[in-house]
Amino acid sequence: MTEAPARAVATPVSDADPFAHEHLLNPDPLHQALREAGPVVRLSRYDVHALARYEQVHAALVDWQHFESGSGVGLANFRHEEPWRVPSLLLEADPPLHDAPRRVLREILAPPALRRLRDTWAATADELVDQVLEGGPEFDAFTALAEAFPLRAFPDAVGLGPDGRENLLPYGNMAFNAFGPRNDLVAADAHRAAALGAWVNAQCAREALTADGFGAEIWAAADRGELTYVQAPLVVRSLLSAGVDTTVHGLAACLYAFATHPQEWQRLRERPELARVAFDEAVRWQSPVQTFFRTATTDVTIAGTTIPEGTKILMFLGAANRDPDRWSEPDRFDLTRDPSGQVGFGMGIHQCIGQHVARLEAEALLTALARRVESFELTGAPRRHANNTLRAWESLPVRVRPAA
Ligand code: 4MI
C-alpha cells in the first residue's frame, strides 16, 4: 500500500492484482490489507476503485441509482467495450429494464413454487449419498457430492434435455472468469467459448426444454405477455449461467466447513433443521461469488474519495463477509451466529434470486449426509480452482465414519 498525493482525502492506492492466482487461491490476506487500507482503495493495475469493508460494500449494493449494473458487473465497461455475450437481462441491467425479468423469475423460484421439488431432491440426495458411501469411506467430496448433487437436481428442474449437460460447469467457469480481466484464465477457455455459448443458447429455446420445468415456466410467462419472446431465452440463460457453479462451490464450502469443524457437524446432526443456516454461514465464510463490479452513474463521494462518473467500482463481497467491524470472530465458521446480512448473495434489487433453490439443494444434501455420516475429516490438502470470480474448488479428499 502506498499513499496517493494528499487531496481532499488521501485515497490509498494498491498495486495488487486481485485476479492473480496467488490472491484467487488464497484471498484472505489481500482482503485484510484492503479493508485496513481504507474505506475506498484505488487499484492502480486496473484503474478502478475498490470497496472491501462491509459498510461500503453494503451501501454500494443497495444504491443501484448511483452504482449501476447495466454497464456490466465485471471489469469490462459496456459503455466502451463489446460484451462477450448479449448482456444478461437480470444481472447486467438496471430498472426499469431489469424489473419484468426479475419479477417473472422471482415468482418461478419463490419458496412456494419450489415445494414440489423438496421430496424429489431429498430422494435424489439420499440415493447419491448411499451410492457414494457404498464405494467406501474415502472419496472426493467435491466431485462426488458438491458437483454431483446439483448436476442431478438442477438441470432436471430447469427441464434440460439429456444431452450435453457436461457443458454446464465449463460454461459457468467461463462466464465467471469473464467478469475479470482478460487474463490467463480467460485465455485458457477461449478455444471453446463459441461452442459452449452455442450449446447454452440452444438449450434456452422452448423446443429444447421439457414442459414441466423452470424453463417452460419462463416461456409461459412470455405467452402471458409478462416477457417478450426475445427476452424469454435470455432469462433461461440466466438460470444456466448462475444456477450450477455457484451452488456447487457453495455446497463445497459447507463440506469443507464441516470436515474442518467436527463440533459444528455434531451440532448439525443433532439439529438437522440447521442445514439452511449452515449453508448461509458457509456462504458468508467462503463467499462462493467473491466479487462484482458496479459503474458510477455520477461522480460519487464515498468517505471523502470521489469516484468519477462512468468508472468501475470493485466490491469485495468475500472481504465484507469477514469484516471484523461487522462480524465477531469473522474467520470462524459458526452455526450459532446469525449470518443474515451477509452479502454473499448480494443485497438490494439484484440480490440472488436463486438463493431458495440453492438452500433447498443444501438442505437435501446436508440432511441426507447428517443421517448417514457420523463424522468426517480431510485426508489430504483440499485443492482450490482458480477463477476470476468464484472461490472455487477442485478437490476435497475426505474419509467418513458412517453412522451406526
Ligand atoms: C450471481 S451469479 C450470476 C447471476 C446472474 C447471471 C450470471 C451469474 C446471469 O447470467 O444472469
Boltz pocket constraint, residues with backbone or C-beta under 6 A from the ligand:
constraints:
  - pocket:
      binder: B
      contacts: [[A, 88], [A, 89], [A, 90], [A, 91], [A, 92], [A, 234], [A, 237], [A, 238], [A, 239], [A, 241], [A, 242], [A, 246], [A, 289], [A, 352]]
      max_distance: 6.0
